[in-house]
Amino acid sequence: MENMNAYISSLGHFVPQKRVSNDELSKTLDTNDEWIRSHTGIGNRHIASEEETTAYMGYQAAKEALNKRGLTAEDIDMILVATVTPDYHEMPSTACLIQDMLGNKSCAAVDIKAACTGFVYGLEMGKGLINNGTCSRILVIGTERLSRVLDWTNRNNCILFGDGAGAAVLEVNDDETRGVINSLLRAEGSGAGALSHPKGGTKDPFKEGDVVGKDHYLFMDGRRVYEFAVRANTVILKDLMEKNNLSVDDIDWIVPHQANRRIIEAAAKRDKIPIDKFYLNMEEFANTSGASIPLALSDMEEKGLLKRGQKILTVGFGAGLTYGGNYIIW
Ligand code: UT7
């Protein structure tokens, strides 16, 4: 089989209208704008309303990406959804819900559980399915409603996250000079306990009479995740550049998972990469886990920052612990 290339032909995103600033948070939480900005680079986050479910936000982002490309839902062979905050606990998948919202009757639909690295995994998995001829057009979506799994009295982590969605149309392309060139996909399962949603799986299922407690919410060992994140960023960027014979000067943009500005700055310093090569929008959207990279890409496109031929690296890291990156020629 001819080795086809897959490229991102269109992007879309959706964020809830409700925008909550650090100052707003400090009204109900022992925190302040200065601490949050200086420790994370985050200034605001968007919070979903009752109607803005994970599937709904993913659907809106996907619809925008399809519309921009002049496609309908029937033009899609598969929907891959990166999310850690699915509408339903185990089933059905959020991808199936989005398929129905879009009005597609039969395409493949599946969720990817790789947390904040989910979109990075999704691009490479989608590319593989396009290369082997299974699909010719795939929606790769990241969508999250983290506000629903946070303990809003825990200042150690609730200040970090936001809701939103980003979507990419990944298409077959016989032009070898552009597309998702290759990726690094990795995991470190020994760190699984550092970032988790402890309650409600089959290991510790919900039982009749359960009272909502701390283990119903997202748990994060912030320091441990921080150290992992700096190491993961540093290694992925270095290895991706080496794998593709790229020097720092060859790179136009690095689009990292938008977790914390300090993580990115520390990795940039270690890899000797100027910080202005990184596209950062956590100031406005905070950490939207699986949605963060496609949301950043779509935000960049809207601002006219993405140009044909640019060399772009993505880098993701998160629960699992998973990490990875894509090398894309735009
Ligand atoms: O998607 C991937 C997931 N997550 C991440 O990437 C997060 C990785 N971790 C981090 O980004 C950082 O560890 C945090 C931002 C979560 C924490 O930053 P830190 O610099 O490691 O702070 P810390 O936890 O060491 O806390 C320092 C101090 C503590 O006070 P004491 O004990 O020194 O008096 C905290 O209680 O800051 C305090 N603190 C806060 N103060 C005001 C912690 N959170 C807050 C807050 N507002 N929101």
Residues whose N, C-alpha, C, O or C-beta is under 5 A from the ligand:
A	BS01	UT7	D30 T31 N32 W35 H39 C116 R155 N156 I159 G222 R223 V225 Y226 A229 A259 N260 F317 G318
